[in-house]
Amino acid sequence: MFVRLFCTADGRKIAPYSKTENKIDVTGGIMTYIKFCDTTLRDGEQTPGVHFGTAQKLDITKRLSKMGVDIIEAGFPASSVGDAAAVRAVAEASGRGELHGDPVISALSRMIRSDIDAASEAISPANRRRLHIFIATSDIHLENKLKITREEALARIKENVSYAKGLGVFDEIEFSAEDATRTDPDFLIEAVRAAVSSGAGIVNIPDTVGYTTPDEFSRIVKSVRENVAGEFEISVHCHNDLGLAAANSLAAIEAGAVQIECTVNGLGERAGNAAMEEIVMALSVRGDVILSGGDKILCGINTREIAETSRMVSSISGVAVSPNKAIVGANAFSHASGIHQHGVMASRSTYEIMDPGVIGLSSNSIVLGKLSGRHAFADRAASLGYSLDTAGIDAAFARFKEIADKKSVITNDDVRAIIGEYLDGLSGMYYLNTFQIQSGNHIKAMALVSLKIQNGDSEGEIVTEAAPGEGPIDASFNAINRIAGADEAELISYNITAITEGTDALGEAKVKIKVGESVFTGRGVSTDVIKASIKAYLSAINKWKNVK
C-alpha cells in the first residue's frame, strides 16, 4: 500500500489514499491515477549542449520531488563515470530521506549485463529502485543499428530482464521497446510478452522519433494491453518531432496507459520530449473528457510548483523557454489585443482557461537589494529550490552583493542566474581575472584578457593574451582561445538578453561552441554585457575541458 498526500490542480489538499492498480478510492468516487516519470535528468540532458553536474542534478531532483513527481529517471550510469556518480548521489539523497514523497529513482540500461550492473551499483542506495532497460524493436533499428535478427532481440530481452530480476536490487523493472511506433505490431507484442514473462512489471511504448499520431498511438497501446497476458502497467514516452508529443501522451492515457514519461519544458534531443507541464495542465483542465466513460483522473503533481520548476530547469540547462510556450512561456497569460484585455478585465474566464496562480505564478513580497543580508539571500535561494553548502552561499552571496551595488532591486530571475553561474563554475579551469577592450567605429577591436588558470588545489597562475576581432566580443573570445588552446572551438550560437527590465538590468549571455562532434553551452551574467559574454564563453570552454 502506498500512501501519500497530494494536491489537486487548484492547490487544495485531499486526504491520503491507498493506491492499488491505479484505481484510487477518494471522496467523490473511484479515480484513475496517472504516474509521472520525469526524465529531465536523463533524456533532457541529451539536449545538445546541456550538461548537468552532480550538484545541479541534486537540485533538480529535489525540486521535482517537491512538485510530486512519482518516478525520477536520474541518468544512464553505464554512459560515463560522471553520470554513474551523479545517479548514485541522487540515490543517496533518496536513501537519506531528503526527497519529498519518496519518489522511485530510476536508472537507464541497455540489454547488456555490464549496463545492468552499473545501474545496480549506482542506484542501490535509493529507497525505491527501478531499472529502465531497453532495446530497439523496429526492423529499421535491428537491421541498421544493432545488426541482429528479431529472434536474437527476443533472446536478449529474456536473458537480460531475467538477469536483472535475479539480482534482487531493483524493486521495479521497466522494459522499453525503442522505436515501438515503427515496429511491426505483431513483433512488438512478442517483445512485450518476452519482457513481462521474464519479470518486467512496467512496459514502456516509446514514440522514439516522434512519428506516430494520436489515433494510431491509441491503437498501439490498446493492442499491447489486450494481447499481452500478465500483470504490468503501460507507460509511454513521446518525442515531439511533429509537435504531437503531448497529444499522443493524452491519447495513450485514454487507451489505458497509466504512466507518462516526460521532461520539464519539453527538454530533449531533436525537438524534445512531451512537456510535463502541458500534460499535467491538460489533465487538470480537460481530464473529464480524456478518459472514455467520463472516469476521473488524479495525478500527484502539485501544480503550484510548475512555474518555479520550469524556471529552475531553464536556468540550469541554459535553454530558454520560448515566450509563446504553453503554460510556462512569458506570454502564456499575457493579452495584447484590446478586445482580449477588455474581456479579461471584466472576467478572466473570457480568455483564460487557467488561473496563473494554479501553476505558481505569484510575486514574492520580500525585495532583495544591496542592504539585504546573507540570511535573506540564503533563504531566497532555498525557497527557489537550490541546495548550497556554506561555501556555495558565501560565493553566491558575494556575487549577489557585487551586482546589488549596481542594480537597485534583485529579482528571483537574477538570483537564479547568479546561482546558476556559480554552479556552472564549480568544476572550472579558467576564470576571468581582468579584461580591457579597445573598440570604435574606425578601428579594429582589440581585447586584452587575463585569466586565472586553476589546476586541482593549486592557487593558479595568471595568463594574459591580446587578440583582434570584428568587435569587442569576437576579440575577447579570440584572446580566450589563445590562452586555453581552443582554436578548434567553433562558436555556433551567441545571444544576450536582459533578465529584467531597466537600464540596470542584469544581462545573461549564452553561447554554444562545437568541438568535433560535441556541443557545449555556457552562461554568464553581469550588468556589463561584455563581461557576461566573456564569462559565458569561459563556461563553455570549461565544460569542454572537463570531458577531454
Summary of the structure (lengths in Angstrom):
residues: 548
radius of gyration: 24.7
end to end distance: 47.5
largest distance: 77.2
contacts: 1950
relative contact order: 0.09
helix: 43%
strand: 24%
